[in-house]
């Protein structure tokens, strides 16, 4: 809808749970301090035919350039940003369908270049890939609250 600003500032994701619906994230008008961006969150339970505003600026991401989102289900969401070594990035979790956002209880160390990707394969699991060139990724099995480094070896 018209409340979402430029299409270049919108992200649409489906939940890993087939019953979880869709979420849309977009830059909130005037949201966030310098160097950060407030995001509005919308949800849909009818394949995107109609949308409900979940929150207008509860999600604040440090805004170095790129942002990525994942949803395990209708309640557990993960948002990250990255791309600039001067600003690093951010990681935020929501356990109420995007209404409120907090930092994880035990987050992984912030990569120099922030985060390059996040995903949700299902259940309570999230994956995060660093924006730095490291042969590892991070995995959370408790909806994004605690993280374990998973090394990639040949």
N, C-alpha and C positions, 0 to 999 in steps of 0.2 A: 503493500500500500504506500500511500503518499507520505506516511510518517517515517519512512525508512531512508530518506535521502537518496544519494546517488547509487545506482546499481553496482558501481565499483566498490562500494562500501558495504555490500550485503554478502552474507554467507548463509547458505541453506544446508542443513544436515538432517539426516534421518537417524533415528535411534537404532542401536543394535538389536533391541527388542522389537519384534514386528508389531506389537501392540502399543509401542511407545510414542508413535507419531513423529512429527517433524518439528524442528526448531529453526528459526531464522534469527540471525544476529545482524545488527546494522549500527552504524555510527549514530549516536544520539546527538541531536542538534545542541551544540554548545557544551556537550558533556566532557568532563575531564579537565584537569589542569594542563599546563604546558608540558609537553613530553608524554602525555597520556591521552587515552581516548575512552570516553564513556560509550558503552554499547547498550542499545535497546534489545530486548529479547522478546520474541513472539513464538507462540506454539500453535500447532494445527493437529487435530485428530481426525481430519477427513481428507487426507492426501493433499493438503494445501488449498482446498477450495475456500476455506475460511480460516482466519487467523485471530488469535487472542493475544493482546498485549500482556506479557508476563511481568516485565519490569522495564523502566525507562532509562535508568542510569545506575543501577546497582552494580553492574559489572564495569570496573575500570581497569583497562589494560595499559601497561606501559607501551607506548606506541612507536617502536623503532621502524615499523614498516609492515611486517607480515604478522598475521594472526590466524590461528587454527582452533577448531572446535571439535569436540566429540561428545556423544551422548550414549551412555550405556543403556538407559531406559528413560521413562518419562520424568524421573526425579534427579538422576545423577549425571551431571554435566561437567565437562572440563574445558577450560579456555586457556590458551597460551599465546604469547607474542614473542617475537624475536626479529633478528636481522641486522642489528647495529651494535658493534662491540662497545660503543661509548655509552649506550643506554641499557644494554643486555636485553631484558625482556621480563615477562611475568608469567605466573601460573596461578589460576584461580579455579576453585571447585564450587559447585552448587549441589545441594542435596534436597532441594525443594522445587525442582523444575525451572530454575533460573530466576526465582524471585530474589534470593540473596546469594552473595558470593563471598568466599573467604579464601585465604591462603591455605594450602594443605597443612595438616597437623605436623607432618614430617616430610617436607618437600625435598626433591632432589636438589643438589647444588645447582645454582643458576649457571648455565653455560655462558661463556664470554659473548657469544653471538645470539643468546636466547634460544628459543625453541624453533625447530624446523617442521615439526608435524606431530599431531596426536591422533590416536584412534581408539575405538572401543569395539572389541570383538564380541562382547556379550558378557552376561553375568555382571560381576563387580570389577572387571578388569579394564584398565586403561593402559595404553602404550604411549610413550613420548620419545621423540628423537631430537637429540641436541642439534643446534645450529653449528656446532663445532665439528671438525673432522675427527671423530673418535669412533673406534670399532666396537660400539656398544649402544644399547638403548635402555630406557628405563621402563619398568613395569610396576603397576599398582594393582593389587588384588582386593583392595578395600575401598573402591569407589574414589580413588585419587588422594586419599589421606596420607598413606605411607608408600614409599617407592624403593625399589630394589634395582640396582644396576645389573644388566644382563650383558656379559661380554660376548663378542662375536669372534670366534677363533676359527682358523682354517683347519 
